[in-house]
């Protein structure tokens, strides 16, 4: 009997010690654990964000990830709606001037990497044109920015360059669907058609780099044939003095407009202003001129600061498609 009582006492003590140790190890959370188990049932039913985050900490639940996906979707939709809103352009009183002495079109190349850059240039109080490189990370959003702000946009078609510098080679390697002279006619046709289809609403196209490709009359003819079929025209960026774009344009029967001034070969505000003065003088002599710049901060600053001067000298900035209508006189082909 005494032995049985002794065994019972030992068992009770063992259970008590075990319970005490377990209590210490769990930080006294037996009641918390029971409560958590009960709360999990509520989580499944209510799926509130706070509760789901607690469950994630414990062991990661699919409901949490579903909520996160839904939040990302809502943010994406909100961003898309924001892009559709027009940028508030700078308010200013136009400088008084006499009759118009010429028209200029200012094209901003290399758009598509940054939505913010597109919005900044779209906010200028002039009819700027954006040239967007297909398939860059934000090229679709940049098209939305252009549409929302009534800006014309172009397809900036990547083409093979003459230069074999490491910089150019690296750019070409990173550029999707770069047109090369060793491609077959069918390959070129397919790539250009895909670019046109990926950018609905584009009014024109111009070459990104392309000092080698544009020197090949036969290859340029293939490009221009696709553009003509889709009702577009071509702007020759003139990255080489030996460009055959105009000759190929005459073969195909399409309008080709040549670039007159590069604004920002030197990334300096005062140098870019000199280029804009050259643009003004060219337009006054010829009646029109085309400039190409890039989405640099200094380019934006120089253009903005030169707007009053352009107005004062009777120079009207128009989109590239409006300039085409002005200079072509209703014709559907020709080199200007």
PAZAPA-4460 file (N, C-alpha, C; in steps of 0.05 Angstrom, whole numbers, plus 32768, in hexadecimal, padded with zeros to 4 digits):
% residues 336
    n_x    n_y    n_z   ca_x   ca_y   ca_z    c_x    c_y    c_z   seq   type   mol
   8011   7FE8   8000   8000   8000   8000   8011   8019   8000     1      X     A
   8025   8019   8012   8037   8030   8013   8046   8033   7FF9     2      X     A
   804D   801C   7FED   805B   801D   7FD3   804A   8029   7FBE     3      X     A
   8030   8022   7FBD   801E   802D   7FA9   801A   804B   7FAD     4      X     A
   8019   8053   7FC6   8016   8070   7FCC   802F   807F   7FC3     5      X     A
   8046   8072   7FC7   805F   807F   7FBF   8061   8083   7FA1     6      X     A
   8058   806E   7F92   8058   806F   7F75   8046   8085   7F6B     7      X     A
   802E   8087   7F78   801B   809C   7F71   8026   80B8   7F76     8      X     A
   8034   80BB   7F8D   8040   80D5   7F93   8055   80DD   7F7E     9      X     A
   8066   80C9   7F77   807B   80CD   7F63   806E   80D5   7F48    10      X     A
   8059   80C8   7F40   804B   80CE   7F26   8040   80EA   7F26    11      X     A
   8034   80F1   7F3E   8028   810C   7F40   803E   8121   7F3E    12      X     A
   8054   811C   7F4C   806B   812F   7F4B   8076   8132   7F2F    13      X     A
   8079   811B   7F21   8084   811B   7F06   8072   812B   7EF3    14      X     A
   8058   8126   7EF6   8046   8136   7EE5   8047   8153   7EEB    15      X     A
   8049   815A   7F05   804B   8176   7F0C   8064   8183   7F02    16      X     A
   807B   8175   7F05   8094   8180   7EFB   8093   8184   7EDC    17      X     A
   8088   816F   7ECF   8086   8171   7EB1   8074   8188   7EA9    18      X     A
   805E   818B   7EB7   804C   81A1   7EB0   805A   81BC   7EB5    19      X     A
   8069   81BE   7ECB   8076   81D7   7ED1   808B   81DE   7EBC    20      X     A
   809B   81C9   7EB4   80AF   81CE   7E9F   80A2   81D6   7E85    21      X     A
   808D   81C8   7E7D   807E   81CF   7E65   8074   81EB   7E66    22      X     A
   806A   81F3   7E7D   8060   820E   7E81   8075   8222   7E7C    23      X     A
   808D   821D   7E87   80A4   822F   7E84   80AC   8231   7E66    24      X     A
   80AE   821A   7E59   80B7   8219   7E3D   80A3   8228   7E2B    25      X     A
   808A   8226   7E30   8076   8233   7E1E   8070   824F   7E27    26      X     A
   807D   8258   7E3C   8078   8274   7E45   805D   8277   7E50    27      X     A
   8051   8262   7E5B   8037   8264   7E67   8021   826A   7E52    28      X     A
   8024   825C   7E3A   8011   8264   7E25   7FFE   824D   7E1F    29      X     A
   7FF8   823B   7E32   7FE5   8226   7E2C   7FCA   8232   7E25    30      X     A
   7FC2   8245   7E34   7FA8   8252   7E2E   7FA9   8261   7E14    31      X     A
   7FC1   826D   7E0E   7FC4   827C   7DF4   7FC2   8269   7DDD    32      X     A
   7FCE   8251   7DE0   7FCD   823D   7DCA   7FB0   8234   7DC5    33      X     A
   7FA2   822F   7DDB   7F86   8227   7DD8   7F76   823D   7DCB    34      X     A
   7F7C   8256   7DD3   7F6E   826D   7DC8   7F74   8270   7DAA    35      X     A
   7F8E   826C   7DA3   7F96   826E   7D87   7F88   825A   7D76    36      X     A
   7F85   8241   7D81   7F77   822C   7D72   7F5A   8234   7D6C    37      X     A
   7F4E   8240   7D81   7F32   8249   7D7D   7F31   825F   7D69    38      X     A
   7F45   8272   7D6A   7F45   8289   7D59   7F49   8281   7D3C    39      X     A
   7F58   826A   7D38   7F5C   8261   7D1C   7F42   825B   7D0E    40      X     A
   7F2E   8251   7D1D   7F15   824C   7D11   7F08   8266   7D08    41      X     A
   7F0B   827B   7D18   7F01   8295   7D11   7F0F   82A1   7CF9    42      X     A
   7F2A   829C   7CF8   7F3A   82A6   7CE1   7F30   829B   7CC7    43      X     A
   7F2A   8281   7CC7   7F21   8274   7CAE   7F07   8281   7CA5    44      X     A
   7EF5   8288   7CB9   7EDC   8294   7CB1   7EDE   82B1   7CAA    45      X     A
   7EEC   82C1   7CBA   7EED   82DE   7CB6   7F04   82E7   7CA4    46      X     A
   7F1B   82DA   7CA6   7F32   82E0   7C94   7F3A   82FD   7C96    47      X     A
   7F3A   8309   7CAE   7F43   8324   7CB0   7F61   8325   7CAD    48      X     A
   7F6A   833C   7CA4   7F87   833E   7C9D   7F98   8339   7CB6    49      X     A
   7F91   8345   7CCD   7FA1   8342   7CE5   7FA3   8325   7CED    50      X     A
   7F8D   8317   7CED   7F8D   82FB   7CF6   7F9D   82EA   7CE2    51      X     A
   7F9A   82F0   7CC9   7FA9   82E1   7CB5   7FC7   82E5   7CB7    52      X     A
   7FCF   82FE   7CBE   7FEB   8303   7CC2   7FF6   82F3   7CDA    53      X     A
   7FE5   82F0   7CF0   7FED   82E1   7D07   7FF1   82C3   7CFF    54      X     A
   7FDF   82BA   7CEE   7FE2   829E   7CE5   7FFA   829A   7CD4    55      X     A
   8001   82AF   7CC4   8019   82AC   7CB4   8032   82A9   7CC5    56      X     A
   8032   82B9   7CDB   8049   82B8   7CED   804C   829B   7CF8    57      X     A
   8035   828F   7CFF   8036   8274   7D0B   8040   825F   7CF7    58      X     A
   8033   825E   7CDF   803C   8249   7CCC   8035   824F   7CAF    59      X     A
   802B   8266   7CA9   8026   826D   7C8D   800E   8261   7C81    60      X     A
   7FF9   8270   7C7D   7FDF   8265   7C73   7FD9   8270   7C58    61      X     A
   7FCE   8260   7C46   7FC7   8269   7C2B   7FB4   8281   7C2B    62      X     A
   7FA3   8283   7C3F   7F90   8299   7C40   7F9F   82B4   7C40    63      X     A
   7FB5   82B5   7C4F   7FC5   82CE   7C50   7FCF   82D6   7C34    64      X     A
   7FDA   82C2   7C26   7FE5   82C8   7C0C   7FCF   82D1   7BF9    65      X     A
   7FB7   82C5   7BFC   7FA1   82CE   7BEB   7F9B   82EB   7BF0    66      X     A
   7F9B   82F4   7C09   7F96   8310   7C10   7FAC   8321   7C04    67      X     A
   7FC5   8318   7C06   7FDB   8328   7BFB   7FD8   832B   7BDD    68      X     A
   7FD1   8315   7BCF   7FCD   8317   7BB2   7FB7   832A   7BAB    69      X     A
   7FA1   832A   7BBB   7F8B   833C   7BB6   7F94   8359   7BBA    70      X     A
   7FA4   835E   7BCE   7FAE   8379   7BD3   7FBF   8383   7BBC    71      X     A
   7FD1   8371   7BB2   7FE2   8378   7B9B   7FD1   837E   7B83    72      X     A
   7FBC   836F   7B7F   7FAA   8373   7B68   7F9D   838E   7B6A    73      X     A
   7F94   8395   7B83   7F87   83AF   7B87   7F9A   83C6   7B82    74      X     A
   7FB3   83C3   7B8B   7FC7   83D7   7B87   7FCD   83DB   7B69    75      X     A
   7FCE   83C5   7B5A   7FD3   83C6   7B3D   7FBD   83D5   7B2F    76      X     A
   7FA4   83CE   7B37   7F8D   83DB   7B2A   7F8C   83F9   7B31    77      X     A
   7F94   8400   7B4A   7F95   841C   7B52   7FAA   842B   7B42    78      X     A
   7FC1   841D   7B3D   7FD6   842A   7B2E   7FCE   842E   7B11    79      X     A
   7FC0   841B   7B05   7FB6   841E   7AEA   7FA2   8435   7AE8    80      X     A
   7F91   8437   7AFC   7F7E   844E   7AFB   7F8C   8468   7AFE    81      X     A
   7FA1   8469   7B0E   7FB1   8481   7B12   7FBE   848A   7AF8    82      X     A
   7FC8   8476   7AE9   7FD5   847C   7ACF   7FC2   8488   7ABB    83      X     A
   7FA8   8481   7ABE   7F94   848B   7AAB   7F8D   84A8   7AB0    84      X     A
   7F95   84B2   7AC8   7F8F   84CE   7ACE   7FA3   84E0   7AC0    85      X     A
   7F99   84F6   7AB4   7FAC   8508   7AA7   7FBF   8515   7ABB    86      X     A
   7FD8   8519   7AB1   7FEB   8528   7AC1   7FE3   8545   7AC1    87      X     A
   7FE6   8553   7AD8   7FDF   856F   7AD9   7FF7   857E   7ACC    88      X     A
   7FF2   8588   7AB4   8007   8597   7AA6   800C   85B2   7AB3    89      X     A
   8024   85BC   7AAF   802B   85D6   7ABA   8019   85EC   7AAF    90      X     A
   800D   85FB   7AC0   7FFC   8611   7AB7   800D   862A   7AB1    91      X     A
   8009   8635   7A9A   8019   864D   7A93   800A   865D   7A7E    92      X     A
   800F   8676   7A7C   8003   8688   7A67   8016   8688   7A4F    93      X     A
   800C   8680   7A38   801D   8680   7A20   8029   869C   7A1A    94      X     A
   8042   869C   7A11   804F   86B5   7A0A   8041   86C1   79F1    95      X     A
   803C   86DA   79F1   8030   86E7   79DA   8043   86E6   79C2    96      X     A
   8038   86E0   79AB   8049   86DE   7993   8039   86E6   797B    97      X     A
   8047   86E9   7965   8039   86EF   794C   8030   86D5   793F    98      X     A
   8030   86D4   7925   8027   86BB   7918   803C   86A5   791B    99      X     A
   8034   868C   7917   8046   8676   791A   805B   8676   7904   100      X     A
   8074   8672   790C   808A   8672   78F9   8095   8656   78F4   101      X     A
   8089   8642   7901   8093   8627   78FC   8087   8613   7910   102      X     A
   8089   85FA   790A   807F   85E5   791B   8096   85D3   7923   103      X     A
   8096   85C9   793B   80AA   85B6   7944   809C   859F   7952   104      X     A
   80A8   8588   794F   809F   8570   795E   80B7   8567   796F   105      X     A
   80B2   8563   7989   80C6   855A   799B   80BF   853E   79A5   106      X     A
   80D0   852B   799D   80CC   850F   79A4   80DF   8508   79BB   107      X     A
   80D4   84FB   79D0   80E4   84F1   79E6   80E7   84D3   79E2   108      X     A
   8100   84CA   79DC   8106   84AE   79D7   810A   849E   79F1   109      X     A
   810C   8484   79EE   8114   8472   7A04   8101   8471   7A1B   110      X     A
   80E8   8476   7A16   80D3   8474   7A2B   80CC   8457   7A2F   111      X     A
   80C6   844F   7A48   80BD   8434   7A4E   80C9   8428   7A67   112      X     A
   80DF   8433   7A70   80EC   8429   7A89   80DF   8436   7AA2   113      X     A
   80D6   844E   7A9F   80CC   845D   7AB6   80B1   846B   7AB0   114      X     A
   809D   8464   7ABF   8083   8471   7ABC   8085   848E   7AC5   115      X     A
   8094   8493   7ADA   8097   84AE   7AE4   80A3   84C1   7ACF   116      X     A
   80B7   84B7   7AC0   80C3   84C7   7AAB   80AE   84CE   7A96   117      X     A
   809E   84BA   7A8E   8089   84BF   7A7B   8076   84D4   7A85   118      X     A
   806E   84D3   7A9E   805B   84E6   7AAA   8068   8502   7AAA   119      X     A
   8081   8504   7AB1   808F   851E   7AB2   808E   852C   7A97   120      X     A
   8096   851E   7A82   8096   852A   7A68   807A   852F   7A5D   121      X     A
   8067   851E   7A64   804B   8522   7A5C   8040   853B   7A69   122      X     A
   804B   8543   7A80   8041   855A   7A8E   8049   8575   7A82   123      X     A
   805C   8574   7A6F   8065   858D   7A62   804D   8599   7A54   124      X     A
   804B   85B4   7A55   8034   85C1   7A48   8037   85C5   7A2A   125      X     A
   8043   85B1   7A1D   8045   85B1   7A00   803E   8595   79F6   126      X     A
   8039   8593   79DC   8030   857A   79D0   8049   8568   79CB   127      X     A
   8054   855D   79E0   806B   854B   79DE   8063   8530   79D3   128      X     A
   8076   8522   79C6   8071   8507   79BD   8083   84F3   79CB   129      X     A
   8078   84DD   79D4   8088   84C9   79E2   808E   84B1   79D0   130      X     A
   80A7   84A9   79CF   80AE   8492   79BE   80B6   847B   79D2   131      X     A
   80A7   8466   79D1   80A8   8451   79E5   80B5   8438   79DA   132      X     A
   80C9   842D   79E8   80D6   8414   79DF   80C4   83FD   79E7   133      X     A
   80BC   83EC   79D4   80AB   83D5   79DB   80B8   83C2   79EF   134      X     A
   80A8   83B8   7A00   80AF   83A3   7A13   80C1   83AC   7A2B   135      X     A
   80C7   83C5   7A2D   80D5   83CE   7A45   80C2   83CA   7A5D   136      X     A
   80CC   83C9   7A75   80BC   83C1   7A8C   80A2   83D1   7A8F   137      X     A
   80A1   83EA   7A88   8089   83FA   7A8D   807E   8407   7A73   138      X     A
   8083   83FA   7A5C   807B   8406   7A43   805C   8408   7A41   139      X     A
   804E   83F5   7A4C   8031   83F7   7A4A   8026   840E   7A5C   140      X     A
   8031   8411   7A74   8029   8426   7A85   802F   8442   7A78   141      X     A
   8046   8443   7A6A   804D   845C   7A5D   803A   8463   7A47   142      X     A
   8030   844E   7A39   801B   8453   7A24   8002   845F   7A31   143      X     A
   7FFB   8454   7A49   7FE4   845E   7A57   7FE7   847B   7A60   144      X     A
   8000   8482   7A68   8006   849E   7A6F   8002   84B0   7A57   145      X     A
   800C   84A7   7A40   8009   84B7   7A27   7FEB   84BB   7A20   146      X     A
   7FDC   84A5   7A21   7FC0   84A7   7A1A   7FB1   84B9   7A2D   147      X     A
   7FB6   84B6   7A47   7FA8   84C5   7A5B   7FAC   84E3   7A59   148      X     A
   7FC4   84EA   7A4E   7FCB   8507   7A4C   7FC9   8512   7A2F   149      X     A
   7FBD   8502   7A1D   7FB9   850B   7A02   7FD3   850F   79F3   150      X     A
   7FE8   84FF   79FA   8002   8500   79EC   8004   84EA   79D8   151      X     A
   800E   84F1   79C0   8013   84DC   79AC   802B   84CC   79B5   152      X     A
   802B   84B2   79AE   8043   84A2   79B4   804A   8491   799C   153      X     A
   8064   848A   799B   806F   847B   7984   807B   8461   798D   154      X     A
   8081   8450   797A   8090   8437   797F   80AD   843C   797A   155      X     A
   80BD   8439   798E   80DA   843E   798C   80E7   8423   7986   156      X     A
   80EA   841D   796C   80F2   8402   7963   8111   83FE   7967   157      X     A
   8119   83EB   7977   8136   83E6   797B   8142   83DA   7961   158      X     A
   8158   83E5   7958   8166   83DC   7940   8184   83DB   7945   159      X     A
   8191   83C9   7936   81AD   83C4   7939   81BE   83DD   7933   160      X     A
   81D2   83E1   7944   81E4   83F9   7940   81FE   83F1   7932   161      X     A
   820B   8405   7927   8225   8401   791B   823B   83FD   7930   162      X     A
   8239   840D   7945   824E   840C   795A   824F   83F0   7967   163      X     A
   8267   83E7   796C   826C   83CE   797A   8279   83D3   7995   164      X     A
   8274   83EA   79A0   827E   83F0   79BB   8271   83DE   79CF   165      X     A
   827E   83DA   79E6   8272   83C9   79FB   8257   83D3   7A04   166      X     A
   8255   83ED   7A05   823B   83F9   7A0E   8225   83F2   79FB   167      X     A
   8229   83F5   79E1   8214   83EF   79CE   820E   83D1   79CD   168      X     A
   8223   83C1   79CE   821F   83A4   79CE   820E   839B   79E6   169      X     A
   8214   83A6   79FE   8204   839F   7A16   81E7   83A8   7A13   170      X     A
   81E3   83C0   7A07   81C8   83CA   7A03   81B9   83B7   79F0   171      X     A
   81C6   83AF   79DB   81B9   839E   79C7   81B2   8383   79D3   172      X     A
   81C3   8378   79E4   81BE   835E   79F1   81A6   8360   7A03   173      X     A
   81A2   8376   7A10   818B   8379   7A23   8171   8381   7A15   174      X     A
   8173   8388   79FB   815B   8393   79ED   814B   837C   79E0   175      X     A
   8132   837A   79E7   8121   8365   79DC   811A   836C   79BF   176      X     A
   811C   8358   79AE   8113   8359   7992   8121   8370   7982   177      X     A
   813B   8373   7987   814B   8386   7978   814C   837C   795A   178      X     A
   8147   838E   7948   8148   8387   792B   8165   8387   7922   179      X     A
   816E   8371   7916   8189   836E   790C   8189   8369   78EE   180      X     A
   819F   8370   78E1   81A0   836D   78C4   81A4   8350   78BC   181      X     A
   81AC   833F   78CF   81AF   8322   78C8   8195   8313   78CA   182      X     A
   817F   8320   78D1   8165   8313   78D3   8159   8310   78B8   183      X     A
   8148   82FC   78B5   8139   82F9   789C   8123   830E   789B   184      X     A
   8119   8312   7882   8103   8325   787F   80EB   831E   788F   185      X     A
   80E5   8303   7891   80CD   82FA   78A0   80D1   82FF   78BD   186      X     A
   80E9   82FC   78C7   80EF   8301   78E4   80EA   831E   78EA   187      X     A
   80F5   8330   78DA   80F1   834D   78DE   80D4   8354   78DD   188      X     A
   80C6   834A   78C9   80AA   8350   78C6   809A   8348   78DF   189      X     A
   80A0   8330   78E9   8091   8326   7900   8097   8337   7919   190      X     A
   80B0   833E   791D   80B7   834D   7935   80AB   8369   7935   191      X     A
   80AB   8376   791D   80A0   8391   791B   8081   8390   791F   192      X     A
   8075   837B   7913   8058   8378   7916   8050   8374   7933   193      X     A
   8060   8364   7941   805B   8360   795E   805D   8379   796E   194      X     A
   8071   838A   7967   8074   83A3   7975   805C   83B6   7970   195      X     A
   8053   83B7   7957   803C   83C7   7951   8023   83BE   7960   196      X     A
   8020   83A3   7960   8008   8398   796E   800A   839D   798C   197      X     A
   8022   839E   7997   8025   83A2   79B4   8021   83BF   79BD   198      X     A
   801F   83D1   79A9   801D   83ED   79B0   8006   83FB   79A1   199      X     A
   7FED   83F2   79A6   7FD6   83FE   7998   7FD4   841B   799E   200      X     A
   7FCF   842B   7989   7FCC   8447   798C   7FE4   8457   7985   201      X     A
   7FFB   8449   7980   8013   8457   7977   800E   8465   795C   202      X     A
   8019   847D   7959   8014   848C   7940   802B   8489   792C   203      X     A
   8042   847F   7936   8059   847E   7924   806E   846C   7931   204      X     A
   8085   846A   7924   809C   845B   792F   80B5   8469   7928   205      X     A
   80C9   8466   7938   80E4   846F   7931   80F9   845B   793B   206      X     A
   8111   845E   7932   8126   844A   7939   8134   8451   7953   207      X     A
   8138   843D   7963   8148   843E   797C   8164   8433   7974   208      X     A
   8178   8444   7975   8193   843D   796A   8190   8439   794C   209      X     A
   8199   8422   7941   8193   841C   7925   81A6   8428   7910   210      X     A
   81BE   8431   7918   81D0   843D   7905   81D9   8428   78F0   211      X     A
   81D9   840F   78F6   81E0   83FA   78E2   81C7   83F1   78D3   212      X     A
   81B1   83EC   78E2   8199   83E2   78D5   818D   83F6   78C1   213      X     A
   818C   840F   78C8   817F   8423   78B7   818F   8428   789D   214      X     A
   81A8   841F   789D   81B8   8422   7884   81B2   840C   7870   215      X     A
   81A2   83F9   7878   819A   83E3   7866   817F   83E8   785A   216      X     A
   817F   83EF   7841   8166   83F7   7833   8151   83E0   7833   217      X     A
   815B   83C8   782D   8148   83B1   782B   813B   83AB   7846   218      X     A
   814B   83AB   785B   8140   83A5   7875   812D   83BB   787F   219      X     A
   8134   83D4   7879   8122   83EA   7880   8108   83E9   7871   220      X     A
   8109   83DF   7859   80F0   83DC   7849   80DD   83C9   7856   221      X     A
   80E7   83B4   7862   80D5   83A0   7870   80C8   83AE   7887   222      X     A
   80D7   83BE   7897   80CC   83CC   78AE   80B6   83DF   78A5   223      X     A
   80BC   83EF   7891   80A9   8403   7888   8090   83F8   787B   224      X     A
   8092   83E0   786F   807B   83D3   7863   8067   83CC   7879   225      X     A
   8071   83C2   7890   805F   83BB   78A6   8052   83D4   78B1   226      X     A
   8062   83E9   78B4   8056   8402   78BF   8041   840D   78AC   227      X     A
   8046   840C   7893   8033   8417   787F   8019   8407   7881   228      X     A
   801B   83ED   7882   8003   83DC   7884   7FF2   83E2   789C   229      X     A
   7FFF   83EC   78B1   7FF0   83F2   78CA   7FEA   840F   78CD   230      X     A
   7FEE   841F   78B7   7FE6   843B   78B7   7FF9   844D   78C6   231      X     A
   8012   8445   78CB   8025   8455   78D9   8039   8462   78C6   232      X     A
   8049   8475   78CF   805F   8480   78C0   8078   847D   78D0   233      X     A
   808F   8486   78C5   80A9   8481   78D2   80B7   849B   78D6   234      X     A
   80C4   849E   78ED   80D6   84B4   78F2   80F2   84AA   78F3   235      X     A
   8103   84B4   78E2   811F   84AB   78E1   812F   84BA   78F6   236      X     A
   8138   84AC   790A   8148   84B9   791F   8163   84C3   7915   237      X     A
   816A   84BA   78FD   8183   84C1   78F1   819B   84BD   7903   238      X     A
   819E   84A4   790C   81B5   849D   791C   81CE   8498   790B   239      X     A
   81CA   849A   78F1   81E0   8498   78DD   81D9   84AA   78C6   240      X     A
   81EE   84B7   78BA   81E9   84C8   78A3   81E4   84B7   788A   241      X     A
   81E8   849D   788C   81E4   848C   7875   81CA   847C   7876   242      X     A
   81B7   8487   7886   819D   8479   7889   818F   8477   786E   243      X     A
   8183   845F   786A   8174   845A   7851   8156   845B   7856   244      X     A
   814E   8466   786D   8131   8466   7873   8121   8475   785F   245      X     A
   812A   848C   7856   811B   849B   7842   8119   848C   7827   246      X     A
   812F   8480   781F   8130   8471   7806   811D   8459   7808   247      X     A
   811D   844B   781E   810B   8434   7821   80EF   843E   7823   248      X     A
   80EA   8456   782F   80D0   8461   7830   80C4   8467   7815   249      X     A
   80D5   8470   7803   80CC   8476   77E7   80C5   845B   77D9   250      X     A
   80D4   8446   77DF   80CE   842C   77D3   80B3   8422   77DC   251      X     A
   80AD   8426   77F6   8095   841B   7802   807D   842D   77FD   252      X     A
   8082   8448   77FC   806C   845B   77FA   8061   8462   7815   253      X     A
   8072   846C   7827   806A   8473   7842   8077   848D   7849   254      X     A
   806C   849B   785C   8078   84B4   7865   808E   84AF   7879   255      X     A
   80A5   84BB   7874   80BC   84BA   7886   80C4   84D7   788D   256      X     A
   80C6   84DD   78A7   80CE   84F7   78B0   80E9   84F5   78BE   257      X     A
   80FC   8506   78B7   8117   8505   78C1   811A   8517   78DA   258      X     A
   8129   850D   78ED   8130   851C   7905   8144   8532   78FC   259      X     A
   8140   854A   7907   8152   8561   7901   8166   8566   7917   260      X     A
   815E   8564   7931   816F   856B   7947   816E   8556   795D   261      X     A
   8185   854E   7967   8187   853F   7980   818A   8553   7997   262      X     A
   8179   8553   79AA   8179   8567   79BF   818F   8563   79D4   263      X     A
   8194   854A   79DC   81A4   8546   79F4   81BC   8533   79F0   264      X     A
   81CA   8537   79DA   81E3   8528   79D7   81F6   852E   79EE   265      X     A
   81F4   8547   79F8   8202   854F   7A10   81EE   8555   7A26   266      X     A
   81F0   8547   7A3C   81DD   8549   7A51   81E2   8562   7A63   267      X     A
   81DD   8578   7A58   81E1   8592   7A66   81CA   85A4   7A5E   268      X     A
   81BE   85B2   7A71   81A7   85C2   7A6C   81AD   85D8   7A57   269      X     A
   81C3   85E6   7A5A   81C9   85FB   7A47   81CF   85F1   7A2B   270      X     A
   81DC   85DA   7A2A   81E2   85CD   7A0F   81C8   85C5   7A02   271      X     A
   81B5   85BA   7A12   819B   85B2   7A06   818C   85CA   79FD   272      X     A
   818D   85E0   7A0C   8180   85F9   7A03   818C   8603   79E8   273      X     A
   81A6   85FF   79E4   81B2   8606   79CA   81A6   85F5   79B4   274      X     A
   81A1   85DC   79BA   8195   85CA   79A7   8179   85D2   79A0   275      X     A
   816A   85DB   79B5   814F   85E5   79B0   814F   85FE   799F   276      X     A
   8162   8610   79A3   8165   8628   7992   816A   8620   7976   277      X     A
   817B   860B   7972   817F   8600   7957   8165   85F6   794B   278      X     A
   8155   85E8   795B   813B   85DE   7953   8129   85F5   794A   279      X     A
   8129   860A   7959   8118   8621   7953   8121   862D   7938   280      X     A
   813A   8631   7935   8145   863D   791C   813F   862C   7904   281      X     A
   8142   8612   7907   813C   85FF   78F1   811F   8600   78E9   282      X     A
   810D   8601   78FD   80F1   8603   78F7   80E9   861D   78EA   283      X     A
   80F6   8633   78F1   80F0   864C   78E5   80FA   864D   78C8   284      X     A
   810F   863F   78C2   8119   863E   78A6   810A   862B   7895   285      X     A
   8103   8613   78A0   80F6   85FE   788F   80D8   85FD   7893   286      X     A
   80CE   860A   78A8   80B2   8608   78AE   80AB   85F3   78C3   287      X     A
   80BD   85E0   78C7   80B9   85CB   78DB   80D4   85BF   78E2   288      X     A
   80D5   85B1   78F8   80ED   85A2   7900   80E6   858D   7915   289      X     A
   80F6   8578   7916   80F1   8562   7929   810A   855F   793B   290      X     A
   8104   855E   7955   811A   855A   7969   8115   8540   7978   291      X     A
   812A   8533   7980   8129   851B   7990   8139   8520   79A9   292      X     A
   812D   851A   79C0   813B   851C   79DA   8136   8502   79E9   293      X     A
   8140   8502   7A02   813E   84EA   7A13   8133   84F2   7A2E   294      X     A
   812A   84DE   7A3D   811D   84E5   7A57   8130   84EB   7A6E   295      X     A
   8140   8500   7A69   8153   8509   7A7D   8147   8521   7A8C   296      X     A
   814E   8525   7AA4   8145   853C   7AB4   814E   8556   7AA7   297      X     A
   8166   8557   7A9D   8170   856F   7A90   8161   8576   7A77   298      X     A
   8159   8561   7A68   8149   8565   7A50   812E   8572   7A56   299      X     A
   8121   8567   7A6B   8108   8572   7A74   810B   858F   7A7C   300      X     A
   811F   8595   7A8B   8123   85B0   7A95   8128   85C4   7A7E   301      X     A
   8139   85BB   7A6B   813F   85CD   7A54   8127   85D2   7A43   302      X     A
   8117   85BD   7A3D   80FF   85C1   7A2D   80EB   85D4   7A3B   303      X     A
   80E7   85CF   7A55   80D4   85DF   7A64   80DC   85FC   7A64   304      X     A
   80F5   8601   7A68   80FF   861D   7A69   80FF   862B   7A4E   305      X     A
   80FF   861B   7A38   8100   8627   7A1D   80E5   862A   7A11   306      X     A
   80D0   8621   7A1E   80B5   8623   7A12   80AE   8640   7A0D   307      X     A
   80B2   8653   7A20   80AC   866F   7A1A   80BA   867A   7A02   308      X     A
   80D3   8672   79FE   80E3   867B   79E7   80D8   8671   79CD   309      X     A
   80CF   8658   79CD   80C3   864C   79B5   80AA   865B   79AE   310      X     A
   809A   8661   79C2   8081   866F   79BD   8086   868C   79B3   311      X     A
   809A   8698   79BF   80A1   86B4   79B8   80A9   86B6   799A   312      X     A
   80B7   86A1   7991   80C1   86A1   7975   80AD   8694   7962   313      X     A
   8095   868F   796B   8080   8685   7959   8083   8668   7952   314      X     A
   808F   8658   7963   8093   863B   795E   807E   862C   796E   315      X     A
   806F   861C   7960   805A   860C   796C   8063   85EF   796E   316      X     A
   8061   85E3   7986   8069   85C7   798A   8050   85B6   7985   317      X     A
   8052   85A3   7973   803C   8591   796D   8046   8574   796F   318      X     A
   8033   8561   7972   803B   8545   7973   8045   853C   7957   319      X     A
   8053   8526   7956   805F   851D   793D   804A   8516   7928   320      X     A
   8033   850C   7930   801F   8506   791C   8012   851F   7911   321      X     A
   800F   8534   7922   8005   854D   7918   8019   855A   7905   322      X     A
   8032   8558   790B   8047   8563   78FA   8047   8554   78DF   323      X     A
   8043   853A   78E0   8041   852B   78C7   802B   8535   78B5   324      X     A
   8014   853B   78C1   7FFD   8545   78B1   8003   8561   78A6   325      X     A
   8012   8571   78B5   8018   858C   78AC   802C   858B   7894   326      X     A
   8041   857B   7897   8056   857C   7883   804F   856B   786A   327      X     A
   803F   8557   786E   8038   8545   7857   8023   8551   7844   328      X     A
   8014   8564   784F   7FFF   8570   783E   7FEB   855C   7834   329      X     A
   7FE5   8547   7844   7FD1   8533   783D   7FDC   851C   782D   330      X     A
   7FF6   851D   7826   8002   8506   7817   8007   84EF   782A   331      X     A
   8008   84D7   781E   800C   84BF   782E   8029   84B4   782B   332      X     A
   803A   84C2   781C   8055   84B9   7819   8067   84D1   7814   333      X     A
   8081   84CC   7819   8094   84E2   7815   80A8   84E3   782C   334      X     A
   80BF   84F0   7827   80D3   84F3   783C   80D5   8510   7843   335      X     A
   80D3   8516   785D   80D2   8532   7866   80E7   8537   787C   336      X     A
***
